[in-house]
Amino acid sequence: MFRITCLCAALLLLSAGPAAAAKIFVTNEKDNTVTVVDSTSLKILKTIKVSKRPRGIIISPDNKEVYVCAGDDDLIDVVDVAKLEVVRQLQSGPDPELLDVDPKGERIYIANEDDAMVTVMTTGDGKVLAEITVGIEPEGMAVSPDNTITVATSESTSMAHFIDNKSLEVIANVLVDTRPRHAEFTKDGKRVWVSAEVGGTVAVIDASSHEVIEKIGFGIGGIRPELFQPVGMRFSKDGKLAFVALGPANRVAVVDAETFEVKKYILVGQRPWHIEIHPDGSKLYVANGLTNDMTVIDVASLKAEKSVPVGRLPWGIAMTP
C-alpha cells in the first residue's frame, strides 16, 4: 500500500511539471514594438510589432489579453497572451497615453491626451460608454480596487480628477504639483498617490475626502534637484513600500507607504519611466527609456541585479503571472 501511495504521489509531481514563468511586456516607443521577456530566464520570448508609438500597457484581470496604447494611431492594440500577437484593435480616441481596466475586466478607462478627455469603453467590443472631459493633457489612469472611482491626472492642468464609475462624471478635482504623470491606489483603496514630474513630488490623496495629506519630495546630495522627476509607481505586495521611478535622476526611490519616508534610492538605467512588480512580490522591473533596457531589482535586498536589453525607448511595462 505504501509503494502504491508513493508511486501515485510521484506521478502527480511529474504531471504537474515546473511552474510557468511570468511574462514581462515592455512597450518600445521608438520601435513600435512590445518586447516579451521570460521572468525566470530573462530571455526575450518574442518581439511583437504593434501600432505607432506604444506607451501605456496593462494586462486584463484574467491575464489573457494585453492592452497597448498606440498614441500616433489612436488605437488600443489587443495582444493575446497565449499567441503573443495582436488579435484585434479598439478605437481609443485621440492619442491614448495611459489606461487602466476595472477589476472585472469589463471596462477600459483611457487618457486621451490631445482631446482633454477620458474615454470609457467595453473591453469586449470596444463600445464607447462615455467621453469624460477632464483637464488638459490627461495621462495617468487608475481604477480603485473596489471599482467605484477612477482617477485621471492632467499634466497641463496639474490636477487629479476623481471620476464616479457609476455615473461616469467627475466628482472632484484635486490640485497637485506641476505635470502629474501617474496615479496609483494603495492596496486598501483608501489613498491614491499621484506623481508630479516637473514639480518633483508625489502627492498622497485621501480617496474619500479628496484632500492632499502628504507631499513626498526627493533628493540626493550632489545631484541637481530638477533631475528628480517622479513618474511611474508601484507598491510592494504587502503594501508597505512604494517604488517611484525618478526619470533623469536614474533612480528608483523606495518609500515607506505609512510614514512617507524615503528609505533608499536604487541606481538603475537612464531615464526610468514605468515599473512593474512580479506577482509574487519578489522582483521589480524598471523600463529605462534612454538606455534601452530593463533593470531587475530584488525586493528583499532592494538591490539592482541585472540589466536586460529590450527595444528602443522602452516606456511602459506590465506582466502576467
C-alpha positions as a Markdown table, in Angstrom:
| # | Residue | x | y | z |
|---|---|---|---|---|
| 1 | Met | 0.0 | 0.0 | 0.0 |
| 2 | Phe | 2.9 | 2.3 | 0.9 |
| 3 | Arg | 4.5 | 1.6 | -2.5 |
| 4 | Ile | 1.3 | 2.5 | -4.4 |
| 5 | Thr | 0.8 | 5.7 | -2.4 |
| 6 | Cys | 4.4 | 6.8 | -3.1 |
| 7 | Leu | 4.1 | 5.9 | -6.8 |
| 8 | Cys | 0.9 | 7.9 | -7.1 |
| 9 | Ala | 2.5 | 10.9 | -5.4 |
| 10 | Ala | 5.5 | 10.7 | -7.7 |
| 11 | Leu | 3.3 | 10.5 | -10.8 |
| 12 | Leu | 1.3 | 13.6 | -9.6 |
| 13 | Leu | 4.5 | 15.6 | -9.2 |
| 14 | Leu | 5.7 | 14.6 | -12.6 |
| 15 | Ser | 2.4 | 15.5 | -14.3 |
| 16 | Ala | 2.3 | 18.9 | -12.5 |
| 17 | Gly | 5.7 | 19.9 | -14.1 |
| 18 | Pro | 7.5 | 23.1 | -13.3 |
| 19 | Ala | 5.6 | 26.3 | -12.5 |
| 20 | Ala | 5.1 | 28.5 | -15.6 |
| 21 | Ala | 7.3 | 31.6 | -15.7 |
| 22 | Ala | 5.7 | 35.0 | -15.8 |
| 23 | Lys | 5.8 | 37.0 | -19.0 |
| 24 | Ile | 7.0 | 40.7 | -18.9 |
| 25 | Phe | 5.7 | 43.0 | -21.6 |
| 26 | Val | 7.6 | 46.2 | -22.4 |
| 27 | Thr | 6.5 | 48.9 | -24.9 |
| 28 | Asn | 9.2 | 50.3 | -27.1 |
| 29 | Glu | 8.0 | 53.8 | -28.1 |
| 30 | Lys | 10.6 | 54.3 | -30.9 |
| 31 | Asp | 10.5 | 50.8 | -32.4 |
| 32 | Asn | 6.7 | 50.4 | -32.4 |
| 33 | Thr | 7.1 | 47.0 | -30.7 |
| 34 | Val | 6.4 | 45.2 | -27.5 |
| 35 | Thr | 9.2 | 43.1 | -26.1 |
| 36 | Val | 8.1 | 39.9 | -24.2 |
| 37 | Val | 10.6 | 38.6 | -21.7 |
| 38 | Asp | 10.6 | 35.4 | -19.7 |
| 39 | Ser | 10.8 | 36.4 | -16.0 |
| 40 | Thr | 12.9 | 33.3 | -15.0 |
| 41 | Ser | 15.5 | 33.1 | -17.7 |
| 42 | Leu | 15.2 | 36.8 | -18.7 |
| 43 | Lys | 15.4 | 35.8 | -22.3 |
| 44 | Ile | 13.3 | 37.5 | -25.0 |
| 45 | Leu | 10.4 | 35.3 | -26.0 |
| 46 | Lys | 9.2 | 37.5 | -28.8 |
| 47 | Thr | 9.2 | 41.0 | -30.2 |
| 48 | Ile | 5.6 | 41.9 | -31.2 |
| 49 | Lys | 5.0 | 44.5 | -33.9 |
| 50 | Val | 2.3 | 46.9 | -32.8 |
| 51 | Ser | 0.8 | 50.2 | -33.9 |
| 52 | Lys | 2.7 | 53.5 | -33.8 |
| 53 | Arg | 4.2 | 55.0 | -30.6 |
| 54 | Pro | 3.2 | 52.4 | -28.0 |
| 55 | Arg | 3.3 | 53.7 | -24.4 |
| 56 | Gly | 0.7 | 52.7 | -21.8 |
| 57 | Ile | 0.2 | 49.0 | -21.3 |
| 58 | Ile | -1.9 | 46.9 | -19.0 |
| 59 | Ile | -2.9 | 43.2 | -18.5 |
| 60 | Ser | -6.6 | 42.1 | -18.4 |
| 61 | Pro | -7.6 | 40.7 | -14.9 |
| 62 | Asp | -7.9 | 37.2 | -16.3 |
| 63 | Asn | -4.4 | 37.5 | -17.7 |
| 64 | Lys | -5.5 | 36.5 | -21.2 |
| 65 | Glu | -5.0 | 39.9 | -23.0 |
| 66 | Val | -2.7 | 42.8 | -23.1 |
| 67 | Tyr | -4.0 | 46.3 | -23.9 |
| 68 | Val | -1.4 | 48.6 | -25.6 |
| 69 | Cys | -1.9 | 52.4 | -26.1 |
| 70 | Ala | -0.7 | 53.3 | -29.6 |
| 71 | Gly | -0.7 | 57.1 | -29.4 |
| 72 | Asp | 0.1 | 58.0 | -33.0 |
| 73 | Asp | -2.5 | 55.7 | -34.5 |
| 74 | Asp | -5.3 | 56.5 | -32.0 |
| 75 | Leu | -5.7 | 52.8 | -31.2 |
| 76 | Ile | -5.6 | 50.2 | -28.5 |
| 77 | Asp | -3.8 | 47.1 | -29.7 |
| 78 | Val | -5.1 | 43.9 | -28.0 |
| 79 | Val | -2.4 | 41.2 | -27.7 |
| 80 | Asp | -3.3 | 37.6 | -27.0 |
| 81 | Val | -1.1 | 36.4 | -24.1 |
| 82 | Ala | -1.0 | 32.8 | -25.4 |
| 83 | Lys | -0.4 | 33.6 | -29.0 |
| 84 | Leu | 1.8 | 36.7 | -28.4 |
| 85 | Glu | 0.3 | 38.6 | -31.3 |
| 86 | Val | -2.1 | 41.4 | -31.9 |
| 87 | Val | -5.5 | 39.8 | -32.4 |
| 88 | Arg | -7.7 | 42.9 | -32.6 |
| 89 | Gln | -7.8 | 46.7 | -32.2 |
| 90 | Leu | -10.0 | 49.2 | -30.3 |
| 91 | Gln | -10.7 | 52.7 | -31.5 |
| 92 | Ser | -9.4 | 54.6 | -28.4 |
| 93 | Gly | -10.0 | 58.2 | -29.3 |
| 94 | Pro | -7.1 | 60.7 | -30.0 |
| 95 | Asp | -3.6 | 60.0 | -28.6 |
| 96 | Pro | -4.2 | 57.3 | -25.9 |
| 97 | Glu | -1.4 | 57.7 | -23.3 |
| 98 | Leu | -2.1 | 55.5 | -20.3 |
| 99 | Leu | -5.1 | 53.3 | -19.4 |
| 100 | Asp | -6.5 | 51.1 | -16.7 |
| 101 | Val | -9.0 | 48.3 | -16.7 |
| 102 | Asp | -11.7 | 47.6 | -14.0 |
| 103 | Pro | -11.2 | 44.6 | -11.7 |
| 104 | Lys | -13.9 | 42.6 | -13.5 |
| 105 | Gly | -12.2 | 43.2 | -16.9 |
| 106 | Glu | -15.4 | 44.8 | -18.4 |
| 107 | Arg | -14.2 | 48.4 | -19.0 |
| 108 | Ile | -11.1 | 50.2 | -20.1 |
| 109 | Tyr | -10.5 | 53.8 | -19.0 |
| 110 | Ile | -8.2 | 55.6 | -21.4 |
| 111 | Ala | -6.5 | 59.0 | -21.2 |
| 112 | Asn | -6.8 | 60.8 | -24.5 |
| 113 | Glu | -4.0 | 63.4 | -24.2 |
| 114 | Asp | -4.8 | 65.5 | -27.3 |
| 115 | Asp | -8.5 | 65.9 | -26.5 |
| 116 | Ala | -8.5 | 66.5 | -22.8 |
| 117 | Met | -10.9 | 63.7 | -22.1 |
| 118 | Val | -11.1 | 60.1 | -20.7 |
| 119 | Thr | -12.7 | 57.5 | -23.0 |
| 120 | Val | -14.5 | 54.7 | -21.3 |
| 121 | Met | -15.2 | 51.6 | -23.4 |
| 122 | Thr | -16.1 | 47.9 | -23.0 |
| 123 | Thr | -13.2 | 45.5 | -23.4 |
| 124 | Gly | -15.1 | 43.0 | -25.5 |
| 125 | Asp | -16.4 | 45.0 | -28.4 |
| 126 | Gly | -14.9 | 48.5 | -27.8 |
| 127 | Lys | -18.3 | 50.1 | -27.4 |
| 128 | Val | -17.8 | 53.7 | -26.1 |
| 129 | Leu | -19.7 | 54.2 | -22.9 |
| 130 | Ala | -18.6 | 57.8 | -22.2 |
| 131 | Glu | -16.2 | 60.5 | -23.2 |
| 132 | Ile | -15.5 | 62.5 | -20.0 |
| 133 | Thr | -14.0 | 66.0 | -20.2 |
| 134 | Val | -11.0 | 66.5 | -17.8 |
| 135 | Gly | -8.0 | 68.8 | -17.6 |
| 136 | Ile | -5.5 | 69.5 | -20.4 |
| 137 | Glu | -3.2 | 66.6 | -21.4 |
| 138 | Pro | -4.6 | 63.8 | -19.3 |
| 139 | Glu | -2.2 | 60.9 | -18.8 |
| 140 | Gly | -2.3 | 58.9 | -15.6 |
| 141 | Met | -5.3 | 56.5 | -15.1 |
| 142 | Ala | -6.1 | 54.4 | -12.0 |
| 143 | Val | -9.2 | 52.4 | -11.1 |
| 144 | Ser | -9.8 | 51.9 | -7.4 |
| 145 | Pro | -9.7 | 48.4 | -6.0 |
| 146 | Asp | -13.4 | 48.4 | -5.3 |
| 147 | Asn | -14.2 | 49.7 | -8.8 |
| 148 | Thr | -16.1 | 52.8 | -7.6 |
| 149 | Ile | -13.7 | 55.5 | -8.6 |
| 150 | Thr | -11.2 | 56.2 | -11.4 |
| 151 | Val | -8.5 | 58.9 | -11.1 |
| 152 | Ala | -7.2 | 60.7 | -14.1 |
| 153 | Thr | -4.2 | 63.1 | -14.0 |
| 154 | Ser | -3.9 | 66.1 | -16.3 |
| 155 | Glu | -0.4 | 67.3 | -17.0 |
| 156 | Ser | -1.0 | 70.9 | -18.0 |
| 157 | Thr | -3.8 | 71.5 | -15.5 |
| 158 | Ser | -1.8 | 69.9 | -12.6 |
| 159 | Met | -4.9 | 68.1 | -11.3 |
| 160 | Ala | -6.1 | 64.7 | -10.3 |
| 161 | His | -9.7 | 64.2 | -11.4 |
| 162 | Phe | -11.9 | 61.8 | -9.5 |
| 163 | Ile | -14.5 | 60.1 | -11.7 |
| 164 | Asp | -17.5 | 58.2 | -10.3 |
| 165 | Asn | -17.6 | 54.9 | -12.2 |
| 166 | Lys | -21.4 | 54.6 | -11.9 |
| 167 | Ser | -22.4 | 58.0 | -13.2 |
| 168 | Leu | -19.2 | 58.4 | -15.3 |
| 169 | Glu | -18.9 | 62.0 | -14.1 |
| 170 | Val | -16.1 | 64.0 | -12.5 |
| 171 | Ile | -16.9 | 64.4 | -8.8 |
| 172 | Ala | -13.7 | 66.1 | -7.6 |
| 173 | Asn | -10.7 | 68.0 | -8.9 |
| 174 | Val | -7.6 | 68.0 | -6.7 |
| 175 | Leu | -4.7 | 70.4 | -7.4 |
| 176 | Val | -1.2 | 68.7 | -7.2 |
| 177 | Asp | 2.2 | 69.9 | -8.3 |
| 178 | Thr | 3.3 | 70.5 | -11.9 |
| 179 | Arg | 2.8 | 67.9 | -14.6 |
| 180 | Pro | 1.2 | 64.9 | -12.9 |
| 181 | Arg | 2.0 | 61.7 | -14.8 |
| 182 | His | 0.8 | 58.6 | -12.9 |
| 183 | Ala | -1.8 | 57.7 | -10.3 |
| 184 | Glu | -1.7 | 54.6 | -8.1 |
| 185 | Phe | -4.1 | 53.4 | -5.4 |
| 186 | Thr | -2.9 | 51.9 | -2.2 |
| 187 | Lys | -3.9 | 48.2 | -1.7 |
| 188 | Asp | -6.8 | 49.1 | 0.5 |
| 189 | Gly | -8.0 | 51.8 | -1.9 |
| 190 | Lys | -8.1 | 54.5 | 0.9 |
| 191 | Arg | -5.4 | 56.6 | -0.7 |
| 192 | Val | -4.2 | 57.5 | -4.2 |
| 193 | Trp | -0.6 | 58.6 | -4.9 |
| 194 | Val | 0.0 | 61.0 | -7.8 |
| 195 | Ser | 3.5 | 61.7 | -9.2 |
| 196 | Ala | 4.3 | 65.2 | -10.4 |
| 197 | Glu | 7.2 | 65.0 | -12.9 |
| 198 | Val | 8.1 | 68.7 | -13.1 |
| 199 | Gly | 7.0 | 69.5 | -9.5 |
| 200 | Gly | 9.3 | 66.7 | -8.3 |
| 201 | Thr | 6.9 | 65.4 | -5.7 |
| 202 | Val | 4.3 | 62.7 | -5.1 |
| 203 | Ala | 1.0 | 63.8 | -3.6 |
| 204 | Val | -0.8 | 61.4 | -1.3 |
| 205 | Ile | -4.5 | 62.0 | -1.6 |
| 206 | Asp | -7.3 | 60.7 | 0.7 |
| 207 | Ala | -9.6 | 58.9 | -1.7 |
| 208 | Ser | -12.7 | 59.8 | 0.4 |
| 209 | Ser | -12.2 | 63.4 | 1.4 |
| 210 | His | -10.0 | 64.2 | -1.7 |
| 211 | Glu | -7.6 | 66.1 | 0.5 |
| 212 | Val | -3.8 | 66.0 | -0.1 |
| 213 | Ile | -2.5 | 64.6 | 3.2 |
| 214 | Glu | 1.2 | 64.5 | 2.3 |
| 215 | Lys | 3.7 | 65.6 | -0.4 |
| 216 | Ile | 6.8 | 63.5 | -0.8 |
| 217 | Gly | 10.0 | 65.1 | -2.1 |
| 218 | Phe | 13.2 | 63.5 | -3.3 |
| 219 | Gly | 16.8 | 64.4 | -3.4 |
| 220 | Ile | 20.4 | 63.2 | -3.1 |
| 221 | Gly | 23.4 | 65.3 | -2.3 |
| 222 | Gly | 25.4 | 66.1 | -5.5 |
| 223 | Ile | 22.5 | 65.6 | -7.9 |
| 224 | Arg | 20.7 | 68.6 | -9.2 |
| 225 | Pro | 17.2 | 68.8 | -7.6 |
| 226 | Glu | 15.5 | 69.3 | -11.0 |
| 227 | Leu | 16.6 | 65.9 | -12.1 |
| 228 | Phe | 14.3 | 64.2 | -9.7 |
| 229 | Gln | 11.2 | 63.8 | -11.8 |
| 230 | Pro | 8.8 | 61.1 | -10.4 |
| 231 | Val | 6.7 | 59.2 | -13.0 |
| 232 | Gly | 5.8 | 55.5 | -12.6 |
| 233 | Met | 4.9 | 53.9 | -9.3 |
| 234 | Arg | 4.1 | 50.5 | -7.8 |
| 235 | Phe | 3.5 | 49.2 | -4.3 |
| 236 | Ser | 5.1 | 46.1 | -2.8 |
| 237 | Lys | 2.9 | 43.1 | -2.5 |
| 238 | Asp | 2.3 | 43.7 | 1.2 |
| 239 | Gly | 1.6 | 47.4 | 0.6 |
| 240 | Lys | 4.3 | 48.6 | 3.0 |
| 241 | Leu | 6.7 | 50.1 | 0.4 |
| 242 | Ala | 6.2 | 52.3 | -2.6 |
| 243 | Phe | 8.6 | 52.3 | -5.5 |
| 244 | Val | 8.8 | 55.5 | -7.6 |
| 245 | Ala | 10.7 | 55.9 | -10.9 |
| 246 | Leu | 12.6 | 59.2 | -10.8 |
| 247 | Gly | 13.4 | 59.9 | -14.5 |
| 248 | Pro | 16.6 | 61.8 | -15.2 |
| 249 | Ala | 17.9 | 61.1 | -11.7 |
| 250 | Asn | 18.3 | 57.5 | -12.9 |
| 251 | Arg | 17.0 | 56.1 | -9.7 |
| 252 | Val | 14.0 | 54.3 | -8.2 |
| 253 | Ala | 13.0 | 55.6 | -4.8 |
| 254 | Val | 11.9 | 53.3 | -2.0 |
| 255 | Val | 9.3 | 55.0 | 0.2 |
| 256 | Asp | 7.7 | 53.8 | 3.4 |
| 257 | Ala | 4.0 | 53.8 | 2.5 |
| 258 | Glu | 2.8 | 54.8 | 6.0 |
| 259 | Thr | 5.4 | 57.2 | 7.2 |
| 260 | Phe | 6.2 | 58.6 | 3.7 |
| 261 | Glu | 9.9 | 58.5 | 4.5 |
| 262 | Val | 12.3 | 57.8 | 1.6 |
| 263 | Lys | 14.2 | 54.8 | 2.7 |
| 264 | Lys | 16.6 | 54.3 | -0.2 |
| 265 | Tyr | 17.5 | 55.2 | -3.8 |
| 266 | Ile | 18.3 | 52.4 | -6.2 |
| 267 | Leu | 20.5 | 53.2 | -9.2 |
| 268 | Val | 19.0 | 51.9 | -12.5 |
| 269 | Gly | 19.4 | 52.7 | -16.2 |
| 270 | Gln | 18.9 | 56.1 | -17.7 |
| 271 | Arg | 15.5 | 57.8 | -17.5 |
| 272 | Pro | 13.4 | 55.1 | -15.8 |
| 273 | Trp | 9.8 | 55.6 | -16.9 |
| 274 | His | 7.4 | 52.9 | -15.6 |
| 275 | Ile | 7.9 | 50.0 | -13.3 |
| 276 | Glu | 6.1 | 46.7 | -12.5 |
| 277 | Ile | 6.3 | 44.2 | -9.7 |
| 278 | His | 6.3 | 40.4 | -10.0 |
| 279 | Pro | 3.0 | 38.8 | -9.0 |
| 280 | Asp | 4.8 | 37.0 | -6.1 |
| 281 | Gly | 6.3 | 40.3 | -5.0 |
| 282 | Ser | 9.9 | 39.2 | -5.2 |
| 283 | Lys | 11.2 | 41.3 | -8.1 |
| 284 | Leu | 10.7 | 44.8 | -9.5 |
| 285 | Tyr | 11.2 | 45.6 | -13.2 |
| 286 | Val | 12.1 | 49.0 | -14.5 |
| 287 | Ala | 11.8 | 50.3 | -18.1 |
| 288 | Asn | 14.7 | 52.7 | -18.8 |
| 289 | Gly | 14.0 | 54.9 | -21.7 |
| 290 | Leu | 17.4 | 56.2 | -22.6 |
| 291 | Thr | 19.5 | 53.0 | -22.1 |
| 292 | Asn | 17.0 | 50.8 | -24.0 |
| 293 | Asp | 17.0 | 48.2 | -21.2 |
| 294 | Met | 15.0 | 46.9 | -18.2 |
| 295 | Thr | 16.5 | 46.8 | -14.7 |
| 296 | Val | 15.6 | 43.9 | -12.5 |
| 297 | Ile | 15.6 | 44.7 | -8.7 |
| 298 | Asp | 15.4 | 42.2 | -5.9 |
| 299 | Val | 12.8 | 43.5 | -3.5 |
| 300 | Ala | 14.1 | 41.7 | -0.4 |
| 301 | Ser | 17.6 | 43.2 | -0.7 |
| 302 | Leu | 16.5 | 46.4 | -2.5 |
| 303 | Lys | 19.4 | 45.9 | -4.9 |
| 304 | Ala | 19.5 | 46.1 | -8.7 |
| 305 | Glu | 20.5 | 42.6 | -10.0 |
| 306 | Lys | 20.5 | 42.7 | -13.8 |
| 307 | Ser | 20.0 | 44.8 | -16.9 |
| 308 | Val | 18.1 | 43.2 | -19.8 |
| 309 | Pro | 18.2 | 44.8 | -23.3 |
| 310 | Val | 14.8 | 45.4 | -24.9 |
| 311 | Gly | 13.8 | 47.8 | -27.7 |
| 312 | Arg | 14.4 | 51.4 | -28.4 |
| 313 | Leu | 12.9 | 53.9 | -25.9 |
| 314 | Pro | 11.2 | 51.5 | -23.6 |
| 315 | Trp | 8.3 | 53.2 | -21.8 |
| 316 | Gly | 5.5 | 51.1 | -20.3 |
| 317 | Ile | 5.8 | 47.7 | -18.6 |
| 318 | Ala | 3.3 | 45.1 | -17.4 |
| 319 | Met | 3.4 | 41.4 | -16.7 |
| 320 | Thr | 1.3 | 38.2 | -16.4 |
| 321 | Pro | 1.7 | 35.6 | -13.7 |
